Amino acid sequence: MSVLTGSAEDGSGALFICLARLTGEPDPEPLVAGVRVTGDEVRIAWPGGPRQRVVIREDGVSVTEEPPGSG
């Protein structure tokens, strides 16, 4: 998993998060179908892959992974 680190110094308090997937499928399911955002938590269900839970807080980011089909 790629990791991006750094800080924004503009004082806006805004955060941009981007999910991307590369596929050779002719008509892939839209990625947004497997994404749920609640407060400081993003849950991603990758098609045919794992589920990930990302918690984004001021003191850091944590990522946990569950096997496909769980949860």
N, C-alpha and C positions, 0 to 999 in steps of 0.2 A: 504494500500500500504506500503510495506516495505521501509525503508529509510536507506541508507548507508551513513555515514559521515566519514570524515577523510581527510588526506592529503598525497600526495606523495612527498617525500623529495629527490628523485633522480635527480631532475632538468631536466628530459627529456621533460617535457611539454606534455607527452602522456596521453591519457585518454582512458580507456577501458570501454565500455558500453555493458551490456548483457541483452537481453530480453529473458524471458522464459515463457512457458505456460504449464500447466499440463492438460491433456485431456484423456478421456477414449475412444475417437473416434478411430476406427480401422485404418483409413487413413486420418488423419487431413491435412488440407491445410498447406503448409509450412508457418511458421510465417513470414519469410522475404517477402512474397507476400504483406503483409499489412504495410510494413515499408518504409518510404521515408526519406532520410537524405539530408538536404540542409544547407550548412554553419554550423551555430551553432544551428540548429533546427532539431529535430527528430519528425516525425509524425507517430503514430502507429494506425492502424485500427484493433482492436482485432476482430477476427471472432465471430460474434454473440454478440458482446459487444460494449463498447464505443470507441470513437476515442480520442486519447490523443496527445497533442502537448507538447513537452519537449524542452525548450530553455536552452542551457548550455552556460554560460558565465563565465568569470573570477570572477565576483562579486557574482555569485550564479546560482542556477538552478530554473526554474519555470515550473510547470506542470499545464496545463489546460485540462479539459475534456469536450467533446461534446457528446450528446446522440447518440446511433446507428442511422445510416442513414443520419446524418447531414453532411454538408460540402461536 
